[in-house]
Amino acid sequence: MRRSDGERRLLLKDIARVLLVVLFFATMLVLLRSETVRHNVLEVSTLRAAIQAEEDRFGALSSRILFLVAASVLVGVGVPRLYASALAGAIYGAGEGIALGLSASLIGSGIAYRIGRSLLAGTVRRRIAGKLAAFQEKCRNEPFWWVLYARLMPFANSTLLSLACGASRVPVRPFLLASAIGFLPLTIVFALFGSGGAKGDWTQIGVGTLCLLLSIPARKLFRRMRRDLS
């Protein structure tokens, strides 16, 4: 059956949107892999020196705002949020590192969520809604629990999940609340790792390792509790 002109235009528009998102994140990946960007953006020693210079010139609050903005953008374009948490701990210490790492993780996930919602939601609804019907139905009925469960999975791809939630039109409030709770355990762990590594403090590294080990049975307990409540 031949497509009408309107259907062809809609198909081309959907393809263009998907390609735009893929091209954007592919470009970010290439840039982040370049030696220049890695040295100036992703190396702890370089970043610590730059932020210290910012703090000396404009004050402590300014440096923290700069870090939060930069880390949020990096998480939003695909840099692992755990790296941002470790970096925050290395630069600012465990306490502030946890707060800044969690904030950057949430804002960055919100950026990816908005990209998914603004560019991919219509395409998903028209092209693959049937294949995602079960996922979307669960997200509509219990968005908080499904997002929380996904966020608690160790080392899951935060950016892809945020894009998928945006494309599936998961409500923003339960998305952010579940993300905040789900992000917190590993944010604490990696901020402690970053802080302990920068200071040579084996106590913080040990506490971080203990928290990481405790998170494994905690996830199993969460699944059991969730199953009992269903």
C-alpha positions as protocol buffer text, in pm:
chain_id: "A"
residue {
  index: 1
  type: MET
  ca { x: 0 y: 0 z: 0 }
}
residue {
  index: 2
  type: ARG
  ca { x: 142 y: 336 z: -106 }
}
residue {
  index: 3
  type: ARG
  ca { x: 197 y: 605 z: 155 }
}
residue {
  index: 4
  type: SER
  ca { x: 36 y: 944 z: 117 }
}
residue {
  index: 5
  type: ASP
  ca { x: 250 y: 1257 z: 91 }
}
residue {
  index: 6
  type: GLY
  ca { x: 157 y: 1346 z: 449 }
}
residue {
  index: 7
  type: GLU
  ca { x: 262 y: 1003 z: 578 }
}
residue {
  index: 8
  type: ARG
  ca { x: 592 y: 1023 z: 391 }
}
residue {
  index: 9
  type: ARG
  ca { x: 665 y: 1366 z: 534 }
}
residue {
  index: 10
  type: LEU
  ca { x: 583 y: 1241 z: 884 }
}
residue {
  index: 11
  type: LEU
  ca { x: 806 y: 938 z: 835 }
}
residue {
  index: 12
  type: LEU
  ca { x: 1095 y: 1156 z: 717 }
}
residue {
  index: 13
  type: LYS
  ca { x: 1040 y: 1389 z: 1014 }
}
residue {
  index: 14
  type: ASP
  ca { x: 1050 y: 1095 z: 1258 }
}
residue {
  index: 15
  type: ILE
  ca { x: 1366 y: 958 z: 1098 }
}
residue {
  index: 16
  type: ALA
  ca { x: 1527 y: 1303 z: 1113 }
}
residue {
  index: 17
  type: ARG
  ca { x: 1446 y: 1336 z: 1485 }
}
residue {
  index: 18
  type: VAL
  ca { x: 1593 y: 997 z: 1569 }
}
residue {
  index: 19
  type: LEU
  ca { x: 1903 y: 1070 z: 1361 }
}
residue {
  index: 20
  type: LEU
  ca { x: 1939 y: 1409 z: 1529 }
}
residue {
  index: 21
  type: VAL
  ca { x: 1943 y: 1252 z: 1876 }
}
residue {
  index: 22
  type: VAL
  ca { x: 2182 y: 976 z: 1764 }
}
residue {
  index: 23
  type: LEU
  ca { x: 2410 y: 1230 z: 1596 }
}
residue {
  index: 24
  type: PHE
  ca { x: 2410 y: 1453 z: 1902 }
}
residue {
  index: 25
  type: PHE
  ca { x: 2515 y: 1179 z: 2144 }
}
residue {
  index: 26
  type: ALA
  ca { x: 2759 y: 1027 z: 1894 }
}
residue {
  index: 27
  type: THR
  ca { x: 2925 y: 1368 z: 1855 }
}
residue {
  index: 28
  type: MET
  ca { x: 2949 y: 1404 z: 2233 }
}
residue {
  index: 29
  type: LEU
  ca { x: 3106 y: 1059 z: 2255 }
}
residue {
  index: 30
  type: VAL
  ca { x: 3367 y: 1145 z: 1992 }
}
residue {
  index: 31
  type: LEU
  ca { x: 3447 y: 1476 z: 2161 }
}
residue {
  index: 32
  type: LEU
  ca { x: 3478 y: 1318 z: 2505 }
}
residue {
  index: 33
  type: ARG
  ca { x: 3717 y: 1058 z: 2366 }
}
residue {
  index: 34
  type: SER
  ca { x: 3950 y: 1319 z: 2217 }
}
residue {
  index: 35
  type: GLU
  ca { x: 4277 y: 1371 z: 2400 }
}
residue {
  index: 36
  type: THR
  ca { x: 4230 y: 1747 z: 2433 }
}
residue {
  index: 37
  type: VAL
  ca { x: 3885 y: 1720 z: 2593 }
}
residue {
  index: 38
  type: ARG
  ca { x: 3989 y: 1434 z: 2817 }
}
residue {
  index: 39
  type: HIS
  ca { x: 4287 y: 1632 z: 2944 }
}
residue {
  index: 40
  type: ASN
  ca { x: 4101 y: 1958 z: 3001 }
}
residue {
  index: 41
  type: VAL
  ca { x: 3761 y: 1827 z: 3110 }
}
residue {
  index: 42
  type: LEU
  ca { x: 3795 y: 1476 z: 3249 }
}
residue {
  index: 43
  type: GLU
  ca { x: 4129 y: 1472 z: 3432 }
}
residue {
  index: 44
  type: VAL
  ca { x: 4093 y: 1527 z: 3804 }
}
residue {
  index: 45
  type: SER
  ca { x: 4417 y: 1720 z: 3851 }
}
residue {
  index: 46
  type: THR
  ca { x: 4338 y: 1963 z: 3567 }
}
residue {
  index: 47
  type: LEU
  ca { x: 3984 y: 2021 z: 3691 }
}
residue {
  index: 48
  type: ARG
  ca { x: 4096 y: 2070 z: 4050 }
}
residue {
  index: 49
  type: ALA
  ca { x: 4347 y: 2334 z: 3940 }
}
residue {
  index: 50
  type: ALA
  ca { x: 4088 y: 2514 z: 3724 }
}
residue {
  index: 51
  type: ILE
  ca { x: 3826 y: 2514 z: 3999 }
}
residue {
  index: 52
  type: GLN
  ca { x: 4077 y: 2626 z: 4259 }
}
residue {
  index: 53
  type: ALA
  ca { x: 4169 y: 2919 z: 4034 }
}
residue {
  index: 54
  type: GLU
  ca { x: 3800 y: 3002 z: 3995 }
}
residue {
  index: 55
  type: GLU
  ca { x: 3755 y: 2986 z: 4371 }
}
residue {
  index: 56
  type: ASP
  ca { x: 4053 y: 3215 z: 4431 }
}
residue {
  index: 57
  type: ARG
  ca { x: 3918 y: 3471 z: 4184 }
}
residue {
  index: 58
  type: PHE
  ca { x: 3543 y: 3468 z: 4250 }
}
residue {
  index: 59
  type: GLY
  ca { x: 3489 y: 3277 z: 4574 }
}
residue {
  index: 60
  type: ALA
  ca { x: 3377 y: 2934 z: 4692 }
}
residue {
  index: 61
  type: LEU
  ca { x: 3013 y: 2967 z: 4584 }
}
residue {
  index: 62
  type: SER
  ca { x: 3113 y: 3060 z: 4229 }
}
residue {
  index: 63
  type: SER
  ca { x: 3336 y: 2754 z: 4194 }
}
residue {
  index: 64
  type: ARG
  ca { x: 3060 y: 2522 z: 4314 }
}
residue {
  index: 65
  type: ILE
  ca { x: 2808 y: 2673 z: 4074 }
}
residue {
  index: 66
  type: LEU
  ca { x: 3057 y: 2635 z: 3790 }
}
residue {
  index: 67
  type: PHE
  ca { x: 3119 y: 2273 z: 3882 }
}
residue {
  index: 68
  type: LEU
  ca { x: 2748 y: 2197 z: 3909 }
}
residue {
  index: 69
  type: VAL
  ca { x: 2668 y: 2349 z: 3570 }
}
residue {
  index: 70
  type: ALA
  ca { x: 2957 y: 2175 z: 3396 }
}
residue {
  index: 71
  type: ALA
  ca { x: 2894 y: 1836 z: 3562 }
}
residue {
  index: 72
  type: SER
  ca { x: 2519 y: 1853 z: 3490 }
}
residue {
  index: 73
  type: VAL
  ca { x: 2582 y: 1919 z: 3120 }
}
residue {
  index: 74
  type: LEU
  ca { x: 2834 y: 1634 z: 3103 }
}
residue {
  index: 75
  type: VAL
  ca { x: 2593 y: 1390 z: 3267 }
}
residue {
  index: 76
  type: GLY
  ca { x: 2316 y: 1514 z: 3036 }
}
residue {
  index: 77
  type: VAL
  ca { x: 2520 y: 1434 z: 2726 }
}
residue {
  index: 78
  type: GLY
  ca { x: 2624 y: 1088 z: 2838 }
}
residue {
  index: 79
  type: VAL
  ca { x: 2917 y: 1107 z: 3081 }
}
residue {
  index: 80
  type: PRO
  ca { x: 2855 y: 849 z: 3357 }
}
residue {
  index: 81
  type: ARG
  ca { x: 2704 y: 1017 z: 3663 }
}
residue {
  index: 82
  type: LEU
  ca { x: 2928 y: 808 z: 3889 }
}
residue {
  index: 83
  type: TYR
  ca { x: 3230 y: 984 z: 3742 }
}
residue {
  index: 84
  type: ALA
  ca { x: 3071 y: 1320 z: 3829 }
}
residue {
  index: 85
  type: SER
  ca { x: 3015 y: 1198 z: 4186 }
}
residue {
  index: 86
  type: ALA
  ca { x: 3373 y: 1075 z: 4222 }
}
residue {
  index: 87
  type: LEU
  ca { x: 3503 y: 1400 z: 4077 }
}
residue {
  index: 88
  type: ALA
  ca { x: 3290 y: 1607 z: 4316 }
}
residue {
  index: 89
  type: GLY
  ca { x: 3425 y: 1406 z: 4609 }
}
residue {
  index: 90
  type: ALA
  ca { x: 3784 y: 1446 z: 4489 }
}
residue {
  index: 91
  type: ILE
  ca { x: 3753 y: 1823 z: 4456 }
}
residue {
  index: 92
  type: TYR
  ca { x: 3521 y: 1919 z: 4744 }
}
residue {
  index: 93
  type: GLY
  ca { x: 3539 y: 1631 z: 4989 }
}
residue {
  index: 94
  type: ALA
  ca { x: 3285 y: 1361 z: 5070 }
}
residue {
  index: 95
  type: GLY
  ca { x: 3007 y: 1575 z: 5220 }
}
residue {
  index: 96
  type: GLU
  ca { x: 2987 y: 1841 z: 4952 }
}
residue {
  index: 97
  type: GLY
  ca { x: 3076 y: 1582 z: 4689 }
}
residue {
  index: 98
  type: ILE
  ca { x: 2763 y: 1381 z: 4770 }
}
residue {
  index: 99
  type: ALA
  ca { x: 2541 y: 1690 z: 4746 }
}
residue {
  index: 100
  type: LEU
  ca { x: 2701 y: 1817 z: 4424 }
}
residue {
  index: 101
  type: GLY
  ca { x: 2720 y: 1472 z: 4265 }
}
residue {
  index: 102
  type: LEU
  ca { x: 2354 y: 1401 z: 4337 }
}
residue {
  index: 103
  type: SER
  ca { x: 2247 y: 1743 z: 4210 }
}
residue {
  index: 104
  type: ALA
  ca { x: 2447 y: 1705 z: 3889 }
}
residue {
  index: 105
  type: SER
  ca { x: 2305 y: 1356 z: 3837 }
}
residue {
  index: 106
  type: LEU
  ca { x: 1949 y: 1484 z: 3872 }
}
residue {
  index: 107
  type: ILE
  ca { x: 1994 y: 1790 z: 3652 }
}
residue {
  index: 108
  type: GLY
  ca { x: 2181 y: 1589 z: 3388 }
}
residue {
  index: 109
  type: SER
  ca { x: 1911 y: 1323 z: 3386 }
}
residue {
  index: 110
  type: GLY
  ca { x: 1653 y: 1599 z: 3351 }
}
residue {
  index: 111
  type: ILE
  ca { x: 1838 y: 1727 z: 3042 }
}
residue {
  index: 112
  type: ALA
  ca { x: 1831 y: 1381 z: 2881 }
}
residue {
  index: 113
  type: TYR
  ca { x: 1465 y: 1339 z: 2985 }
}
residue {
  index: 114
  type: ARG
  ca { x: 1373 y: 1666 z: 2810 }
}
residue {
  index: 115
  type: ILE
  ca { x: 1561 y: 1562 z: 2496 }
}
residue {
  index: 116
  type: GLY
  ca { x: 1369 y: 1236 z: 2491 }
}
residue {
  index: 117
  type: ARG
  ca { x: 1036 y: 1402 z: 2560 }
}
residue {
  index: 118
  type: SER
  ca { x: 1074 y: 1687 z: 2311 }
}
residue {
  index: 119
  type: LEU
  ca { x: 1236 y: 1497 z: 2022 }
}
residue {
  index: 120
  type: LEU
  ca { x: 1143 y: 1130 z: 2059 }
}
residue {
  index: 121
  type: ALA
  ca { x: 802 y: 1107 z: 2229 }
}
residue {
  index: 122
  type: GLY
  ca { x: 599 y: 1161 z: 1911 }
}
residue {
  index: 123
  type: THR
  ca { x: 814 y: 921 z: 1711 }
}
residue {
  index: 124
  type: VAL
  ca { x: 787 y: 651 z: 1977 }
}
residue {
  index: 125
  type: ARG
  ca { x: 411 y: 694 z: 1994 }
}
residue {
  index: 126
  type: ARG
  ca { x: 371 y: 662 z: 1617 }
}
residue {
  index: 127
  type: ARG
  ca { x: 633 y: 399 z: 1533 }
}
residue {
  index: 128
  type: ILE
  ca { x: 696 y: 160 z: 1822 }
}
residue {
  index: 129
  type: ALA
  ca { x: 420 y: 227 z: 2074 }
}
residue {
  index: 130
  type: GLY
  ca { x: 286 y: -127 z: 2031 }
}
residue {
  index: 131
  type: LYS
  ca { x: 622 y: -285 z: 2111 }
}
residue {
  index: 132
  type: LEU
  ca { x: 660 y: -66 z: 2421 }
}
residue {
  index: 133
  type: ALA
  ca { x: 297 y: -92 z: 2530 }
}
residue {
  index: 134
  type: ALA
  ca { x: 371 y: -308 z: 2837 }
}
residue {
  index: 135
  type: PHE
  ca { x: 655 y: -81 z: 2951 }
}
residue {
  index: 136
  type: GLN
  ca { x: 451 y: 234 z: 2897 }
}
residue {
  index: 137
  type: GLU
  ca { x: 150 y: 89 z: 3080 }
}
residue {
  index: 138
  type: LYS
  ca { x: 366 y: 4 z: 3382 }
}
residue {
  index: 139
  type: CYS
  ca { x: 524 y: 349 z: 3373 }
}
residue {
  index: 140
  type: ARG
  ca { x: 182 y: 514 z: 3366 }
}
residue {
  index: 141
  type: ASN
  ca { x: 43 y: 303 z: 3649 }
}
residue {
  index: 142
  type: GLU
  ca { x: 347 y: 302 z: 3880 }
}
residue {
  index: 143
  type: PRO
  ca { x: 606 y: 545 z: 3743 }
}
residue {
  index: 144
  type: PHE
  ca { x: 783 y: 600 z: 4074 }
}
residue {
  index: 145
  type: TRP
  ca { x: 847 y: 231 z: 4146 }
}
residue {
  index: 146
  type: TRP
  ca { x: 960 y: 140 z: 3796 }
}
residue {
  index: 147
  type: VAL
  ca { x: 1203 y: 430 z: 3770 }
}
residue {
  index: 148
  type: LEU
  ca { x: 1333 y: 364 z: 4122 }
}
residue {
  index: 149
  type: TYR
  ca { x: 1390 y: -4 z: 4044 }
}
residue {
  index: 150
  type: ALA
  ca { x: 1581 y: 87 z: 3727 }
}
residue {
  index: 151
  type: ARG
  ca { x: 1790 y: 350 z: 3908 }
}
residue {
  index: 152
  type: LEU
  ca { x: 1891 y: 101 z: 4176 }
}
residue {
  index: 153
  type: MET
  ca { x: 2042 y: -133 z: 3918 }
}
residue {
  index: 154
  type: PRO
  ca { x: 2421 y: -108 z: 3950 }
}
residue {
  index: 155
  type: PHE
  ca { x: 2599 y: 72 z: 3668 }
}
residue {
  index: 156
  type: ALA
  ca { x: 2285 y: 94 z: 3451 }
}
residue {
  index: 157
  type: ASN
  ca { x: 2301 y: 347 z: 3168 }
}
residue {
  index: 158
  type: SER
  ca { x: 2144 y: 653 z: 3326 }
}
residue {
  index: 159
  type: THR
  ca { x: 2127 y: 853 z: 3001 }
}
residue {
  index: 160
  type: LEU
  ca { x: 1944 y: 585 z: 2804 }
}
residue {
  index: 161
  type: LEU
  ca { x: 1692 y: 536 z: 3084 }
}
residue {
  index: 162
  type: SER
  ca { x: 1629 y: 912 z: 3104 }
}
residue {
  index: 163
  type: LEU
  ca { x: 1580 y: 931 z: 2726 }
}
residue {
  index: 164
  type: ALA
  ca { x: 1341 y: 634 z: 2739 }
}
residue {
  index: 165
  type: CYS
  ca { x: 1142 y: 786 z: 3025 }
}
residue {
  index: 166
  type: GLY
  ca { x: 1112 y: 1115 z: 2838 }
}
residue {
  index: 167
  type: ALA
  ca { x: 1012 y: 943 z: 2515 }
}
residue {
  index: 168
  type: SER
  ca { x: 752 y: 736 z: 2704 }
}
residue {
  index: 169
  type: ARG
  ca { x: 619 y: 1050 z: 2878 }
}
residue {
  index: 170
  type: VAL
  ca { x: 680 y: 925 z: 3230 }
}
residue {
  index: 171
  type: PRO
  ca { x: 549 y: 1202 z: 3462 }
}
residue {
  index: 172
  type: VAL
  ca { x: 832 y: 1433 z: 3561 }
}
residue {
  index: 173
  type: ARG
  ca { x: 771 y: 1445 z: 3938 }
}
residue {
  index: 174
  type: PRO
  ca { x: 789 y: 1069 z: 4008 }
}
residue {
  index: 175
  type: PHE
  ca { x: 1075 y: 1047 z: 3759 }
}
residue {
  index: 176
  type: LEU
  ca { x: 1283 y: 1302 z: 3952 }
}
residue {
  index: 177
  type: LEU
  ca { x: 1187 y: 1174 z: 4298 }
}
residue {
  index: 178
  type: ALA
  ca { x: 1263 y: 811 z: 4211 }
}
residue {
  index: 179
  type: SER
  ca { x: 1586 y: 917 z: 4042 }
}
residue {
  index: 180
  type: ALA
  ca { x: 1698 y: 1112 z: 4350 }
}
residue {
  index: 181
  type: ILE
  ca { x: 1638 y: 817 z: 4581 }
}
residue {
  index: 182
  type: GLY
  ca { x: 1782 y: 563 z: 4339 }
}
residue {
  index: 183
  type: PHE
  ca { x: 2091 y: 772 z: 4267 }
}
residue {
  index: 184
  type: LEU
  ca { x: 2179 y: 832 z: 4631 }
}
residue {
  index: 185
  type: PRO
  ca { x: 2347 y: 501 z: 4732 }
}
residue {
  index: 186
  type: LEU
  ca { x: 2610 y: 494 z: 4457 }
}
residue {
  index: 187
  type: THR
  ca { x: 2653 y: 872 z: 4474 }
}
residue {
  index: 188
  type: ILE
  ca { x: 2762 y: 828 z: 4836 }
}
residue {
  index: 189
  type: VAL
  ca { x: 2992 y: 539 z: 4741 }
}
residue {
  index: 190
  type: PHE
  ca { x: 3170 y: 719 z: 4457 }
}
residue {
  index: 191
  type: ALA
  ca { x: 3195 y: 1053 z: 4635 }
}
residue {
  index: 192
  type: LEU
  ca { x: 3369 y: 866 z: 4917 }
}
residue {
  index: 193
  type: PHE
  ca { x: 3596 y: 693 z: 4665 }
}
residue {
  index: 194
  type: GLY
  ca { x: 3682 y: 1025 z: 4503 }
}
residue {
  index: 195
  type: SER
  ca { x: 3744 y: 1202 z: 4831 }
}
residue {
  index: 196
  type: GLY
  ca { x: 3943 y: 914 z: 4980 }
}
residue {
  index: 197
  type: GLY
  ca { x: 4151 y: 873 z: 4665 }
}
residue {
  index: 198
  type: ALA
  ca { x: 4236 y: 1244 z: 4645 }
}
residue {
  index: 199
  type: LYS
  ca { x: 4331 y: 1264 z: 5012 }
}
residue {
  index: 200
  type: GLY
  ca { x: 4487 y: 921 z: 5044 }
}
residue {
  index: 201
  type: ASP
  ca { x: 4228 y: 849 z: 5313 }
}
residue {
  index: 202
  type: TRP
  ca { x: 4185 y: 472 z: 5330 }
}
residue {
  index: 203
  type: THR
  ca { x: 3909 y: 506 z: 5587 }
}
residue {
  index: 204
  type: GLN
  ca { x: 3683 y: 681 z: 5336 }
}
residue {
  index: 205
  type: ILE
  ca { x: 3773 y: 428 z: 5067 }
}
residue {
  index: 206
  type: GLY
  ca { x: 3694 y: 147 z: 5311 }
}
residue {
  index: 207
  type: VAL
  ca { x: 3358 y: 301 z: 5408 }
}
residue {
  index: 208
  type: GLY
  ca { x: 3276 y: 345 z: 5039 }
}
residue {
  index: 209
  type: THR
  ca { x: 3362 y: -18 z: 4969 }
}
residue {
  index: 210
  type: LEU
  ca { x: 3146 y: -132 z: 5261 }
}
residue {
  index: 211
  type: CYS
  ca { x: 2853 y: 78 z: 5135 }
}
residue {
  index: 212
  type: LEU
  ca { x: 2896 y: -74 z: 4788 }
}
residue {
  index: 213
  type: LEU
  ca { x: 2889 y: -426 z: 4930 }
}
residue {
  index: 214
  type: LEU
  ca { x: 2583 y: -347 z: 5143 }
}
residue {
  index: 215
  type: SER
  ca { x: 2399 y: -213 z: 4839 }
}
residue {
  index: 216
  type: ILE
  ca { x: 2387 y: -564 z: 4686 }
}
residue {
  index: 217
  type: PRO
  ca { x: 2161 y: -725 z: 4953 }
}
residue {
  index: 218
  type: ALA
  ca { x: 1973 y: -394 z: 4981 }
}
residue {
  index: 219
  type: ARG
  ca { x: 1863 y: -423 z: 4617 }
}
residue {
  index: 220
  type: LYS
  ca { x: 1745 y: -779 z: 4676 }
}
residue {
  index: 221
  type: LEU
  ca { x: 1553 y: -664 z: 4984 }
}
residue {
  index: 222
  type: PHE
  ca { x: 1391 y: -386 z: 4781 }
}
residue {
  index: 223
  type: ARG
  ca { x: 1280 y: -634 z: 4513 }
}
residue {
  index: 224
  type: ARG
  ca { x: 1131 y: -862 z: 4780 }
}
residue {
  index: 225
  type: MET
  ca { x: 948 y: -574 z: 4951 }
}
residue {
  index: 226
  type: ARG
  ca { x: 818 y: -449 z: 4616 }
}
residue {
  index: 227
  type: ARG
  ca { x: 693 y: -797 z: 4528 }
}
residue {
  index: 228
  type: ASP
  ca { x: 516 y: -831 z: 4865 }
}
residue {
  index: 229
  type: LEU
  ca { x: 342 y: -495 z: 4820 }
}
residue {
  index: 230
  type: SER
  ca { x: 218 y: -582 z: 4468 }
}
